[in-house]
Amino acid sequence: MEIQLWREILDPYALAVNELIVKFNHIIEEYHHVGAYSPIEQVTGRVKTISSILEKAQKKGIDLEYFEEKIDDIAGIRIICQFVEDIYKVVDIIKRRSDMRVKSEKNYINNMKKSGYRSYHIIVAYNVETLKGTKELQVEIQIRTLAMNFWATIEHSLQYKYKQNMPEHIRERLSSAAEAVLILDREMSVVRDEIMDAQNSFTIKANIVADILTNIQNLYKVANKQEVIKIQDEFFRIYQNGDQEELERFNRELDLLSQRYRAQSLR
């Protein structure tokens, strides 16, 4: 098969990966815009290289004429979550979407692989629009916690290095590390509410500070400069004290002041 033909075949997969990354990142933004916790921490994606496709086809005895049908992870999306519970929320989000259709799923979280690998895999059918029309592609979506992803990344690198002939002492170390990851995820789930409260508090404070700084910046355009400097100094004092209630009160008062100046400018 000519290199140019390979590029033509793989281009739609690159489009699918790019579109899905944008869509999943938009889900994160939607949660943040309403001040809610997002079950998705981060999203990445990739298209298999030609060499990886050839290697997998050879390993599985797949005729290259049918590789698009037989290889379901040419396009791959990886979704990283903080907690195991979040993984199942993301699975539910995917199943409820109308722009992708779930073809199959494998739960390696409840059914961990012998190697210690844990993740949730979903194969979806996804349509892309090309110059030649609509094309339905298979995309593999892997959903993992941060800890699972760390282990899987190391394991993948070692498998690539040793070509399925990993020394037993390294395999044992990986198995022990997989057990540690399992314990870590369980411990994080136990303190999940405390972690989320802390993160939400940080997000709320960051949003308040952003609102205050925007108002101060706008006041520089319409108010007396000395007055704005006093407001700015007061903000720094409150911020350094770390009292969130006082910061919220200051933000409300600053909002009212900004509204008065806007009203005056309309007269």
N, C-alpha and C positions, 0 to 999 in steps of 0.2 A: 504494500500500500504506500502511495506517495506521501511524502511529508506534508505537502500542501493540502492533500485530502484529509489527513489527520487533523490539521488545523481547522478546516471547515467543519469537521465532525465535532470537535471539542469546543468551538466557539459558543454554541448555544448553552453548553454546560457552564461556561464562564459567566454567561449572562444570567443563568439561573442562580448561581452562587451569589453574584453581586446583588441581584434583586432580593433574594432571601435575607442576606445580611442587612440590607436597608430595612426590610419589613420587620425583622426581629428587633433591630435597634429602635424602630419606631414604637414597638410595644413597650420597651424600656422607658422611652420618653413619655408615653401615655400614662404610665404608672406614676412617673415623677411629677408630671403636670398636675395630677390630682392629689399630690402629696401622699401617694401610697407606696408601699414596699413592692419592688419588682422581683418576681421569682427568677428573672434572668439577670445574671451578673454581667456577662459579656458574650459576644458572638464572633466566631471566626469561620472561615470557609476556605475551601481549596478545590481545584480540579486535579484529578490524578494525572501525573505525567505520562507521556507515551511509554516510557520505559517501565513504569509501574503497571500500566495496563497490559503490556506485553508479558511481563513477568507473571501477573496473576492469571492471564489467559493460558499461559504455558503450564503453570502449576495445576490449574483446574481442568486442563484439557479442553479449553473453549476454542471453537473455530472463530478466527478473527472476523469472519463475515457476520457473526451473530453476537459480537462482544457487547454491543449496546443493550441487548436484551438480557444477556447472561450476567453481566457485571453491574450490580446495582449501586455501587458506591463511586462511580466516576466523578460525580459531583458530591461533595461532602460539606455539611454544615455542622459545626460543633458549638453547642450551647452550654455555657458554664453557669452553675448555680452555687449558692452558698450552702444550702442545706438539702438533704435527701428529700425532704417533704416538697421542696420547690420543684424537683424533677417531675413529680407526678402532676403538679399544677401546669407545668410547661407542656407535658404530654396532653393534658386536657385542652389547653389552648390550641394546640396543633390540630387535634381531632375536631374541634368546633369551627375551624376555618373553612371557608368555601373556596379558597384559591389553591388548596392542595388536598389531595386524597390519599389517605393512609392505605398502603398496600400490604404492609406487614410490620410487625414489631417484635423485638426481642428484649426481654427484661433480664439483663445480666447483673442487676442489683440484687434481686431476690434469688437469682440463679447464677451465682458467681462462677466464672470459668475456673478450671482447674489451676490455671496460672495465677489466679488472684484478681484477674481483670474484672472490673465492675463498671457498668455504664448502661444506659437505656438507648436502644437503637430503633429508629423508625425509618422505614422506607416509604417515601411519599411520591406520588405522581404529580408533577408540576409542569404547567404549560408556559412556554416562552414564545414570544412573537419574533419571527425572523423574516428576512427578505423573501424567503420561500414559503412563508405562512406560519401557522401555529404548529409547534412541535411539543409533544408530551415527553418529558424526561423523567427518569428515576433519580431521586436525590436521597442520600442517606443523611439522617439527622441524628447525631450522637449527643446525648444529654448527660452531663456528669457534674459532680461537685468539684470544687477546686482541688480537693485532696485526691479524688479519683483521677483527675486529669494529670496531676503531677506524677502519680504512679504510672499511669498508662503511657505518658510521654517517655519516661525513663525506660520502661519495659520495651517499648517499640524500638528505641534506639539500640538497646542491647540485642534484641532479636535481629535487627538489621546487621549489626556488627558480626554476630556469631552464626547467622544464616541457619537458624533452627538447631544449632549444635551448642547451645549455651552450657557452659560448665556447671556442674551440679552445685558447687558452693555458691555461685552467683544466683542460681535458681532458688536455692534455699533462702538466701538473703532477700530476694524479691518476694518470696512467699511470706516471710516475716514482716516485710514492709507493707504488704497488702493487708495483713492482719492489723497492723498499726493504723492504717488508713481507715479500716472498718471501725475500729475503736474510736478514732478521732471523729468520724462522721456521727457516730452515736452520741458522743459527748457533746458535740456541737448542737445536736438536736435537743439534748436535755436543757441546754442554756439558751436555746433559740430565742425565746421571748425576751430575755435580758439583752441579748445582742441586738435584736431588732429595735427594742426601746432606745438603746444607745444610739443606733444608727439613725433612727427617726428623729431623735432629739438633735443630733448633729445637722441633719438635713433642714429641720425647721429653723435652727439658728442661722444656718448659711443663707436661707431664703430671706429671713428678716434683715440680715446684714446687707444683702444685695439690694433689697427695697430701700433701706436707709441711704446707702451710697448713691443709688439712682436719684432719690429725692434731693440729696445734698448737691449732686452734680447739676440738677435742673435749677435749684435755687440760686446757684452761682450766676445764672443767666438773667434772673429777674429781681433778686433781692439785694439788699445792701451787703457788700462784701464782708464788712466787719461782723454783721449779724450772722452770716453764714459760717464764718470762722469760729464764732462762739458755739454755734450748733455742732460744728465738726469736733471741737474740743470736748464738748459734752458727750458726744458719741464715743470718742476714744476713752473717756473716763468710765462710762458705763460698760463698754466692751471689756476693758481691762479688769473690772470688778467681777465679770463673769455671771452677773445676775440676769437670767433670761427673762424673768417677769418684768424687770425694769427696762430691759431692751425692747420688749414688746410694747410697753407703755410709751416709751420714747418714739417708737415707730408709728404708733397711732397718732401721737401729737404732731409728729412731723408730716404725716399724711394730711392732717387737717390744715396745717400751715401751708403746705404745697397747694392744696385745693383753693385756699383763700387767694393766693397769688395768681393762680390760673383764672379764678373768677374776676380778679381785678384787671387782668390783661385782656379780658373779653369786653370790658366796658368801653 
